[in-house]
Amino acid sequence: MSLKDRLSSDFKNALKNKDSIRKNVVNMVRAAIKQSEIDNRKELNDDGVVDIITKQVKMRKDALEDFKKGNRADLIEQYEAEIDILMEYMPVQLSEDEVRQIVLDTARKEGVQDKKEMGRLMGAVMPKVKGKADGNLVRKIVESILK
């Protein structure tokens, strides 16, 4: 079952079960997928859907930081629940150690040793961990390795 089919099925189930948070999150993802397909005039495959979900997770994580600074417990709880729902549709996430090993292997292969070449290393690593690791985690590991 494709991710789009799974999202449609989960949307229907959320409607039946009166799960408003899941219904809203899944509907928002479905709308973002539809908008992307209209804008680009092509149907998205699972990788494209994962890209959209990744962007949605990132947006919520960024907003979550602001809500924590503002002591907005109500919004913190809601956004954490939304992130949990979105993560159900993402590929299994790599552990920090797995990401570190990928960064080390890539740095060795690319011959990157200097912090000035951080962009080149990030550019080589990100396609390998696309959808499986948070970009901020990758950046943090790359910075620690290139010190």
N, C-alpha and C positions, 0 to 999 in steps of 0.2 A: 504494500500500500504506500503510495507516495505521501509526502508530507502534506501536500494540499488536500488530498483525500482524507487524511487523518485529521487535519484541522476542521474540515467540513463535518466529519463525523463527531468530533469532540464538541463542535459548536451546537449541533443538534442535541447531543446528550446534555450539554450544559443548560440548554433551553428546557429540556424535559425535567431536569433535576433542579431547576431554578437556582443554579449556581451563577450568580450575577458576576462575580469577579472573573471566573473562567470564561463566561460568555463574552464579557467585554474585552478581555485580553485577546481571545481567539478571534473575535470579530475585528478588532483593530489590526491584527496581523493579516487577516484575510483581506482587509481593505488596503493595507500597504502593498500586499502582493498584487492585487488587482491594479492599483495605481501604477506600480512599476511595469506591469505587463502592458498597460495602455501607453505609458510614456515611451517605453522602448519598443513597442509593437512586436513583442515576441513573448511566448509563453515561458514561464520560469520552470526550471527543473528543480530537483531537491537542493542542489548547491545554491541556486539563486534564492530559494526560500530560506535556507540557513543564513545567507548573507543578510536578508531582511530581519530575521529574528535576532541575529547578532547585533544589528544596529539598534533594535528595540531594547535589547538587554543593556547595551551601553548607555542609551539615553536614560534608562531608569536608574542605572547605577550612578550616573552623574548627578541626576536629580536627588537621589538618595543621600548623597554627600551633603548637598545643600540643605535638605530637610533635617539631617542630623545636626548641622551647624545651627539651624533655627529652632531646634528642639520641637519639631513637629511630629510627635509620636504617632498621631493618627495617620499621617501620610507615609511615615516610615514603614508602618505595619502593612499598609496597602501596597506600597511599591515592592516590599520584600516578597509579598504573596504573588504579585505579578511576575517578578523575576523568577520565582520558583516555578510558576506555570510555564513561562517561556523556556526555561532550561530543560523542561521535559521534551522539547522538540529539537534540542541541540544534540550533536554527536557527543559521545562520552568525552568528558574533558580530561586533558592530560594533567598528570600531577606536576608539581613544581620540579621534582627531580627529573622527570621525563623531559620537560621543556629545557631544563639546564643541559641535559645530555645532548639534545638536538642542537642547542646553541653552540655548545662546545665542539661538536662534530662539524657543524657548518663553519665555525670560525677557523678550525683547523683546515678544512677543505678549501676555504676561500683565502686562507692566508691572512686573515684579519687579526691584528694584534693591537692596533692603536685606537684610542677613543675617537679620533678624527674619522675613522671608517665605520662608525656606528651605523650610519644610514645604509651603507652597503650590506652590513651584516643583517640588519633588521629586514632589508629587502629580500635577502636570501632565506631568512628563517620564516617569515610570516606566511608564505605560501605552503610551507610544510606543516604549519600548525593551524591553518585557516579553519575557524569554527571549532577548534578543539582546545584553544587556549586564549585567554584574555590578552589583548595587546599590551596592556599596562604591565602584566606579569612578565611578558617577554621582554619589554623595554627594561624593566628592573633587573632582570637576569643578565641581559646584554651589558648594561651599565656596570654591574658588579664584576663581570668577566673581563671587561676592557679597562679596568682600573689599573 
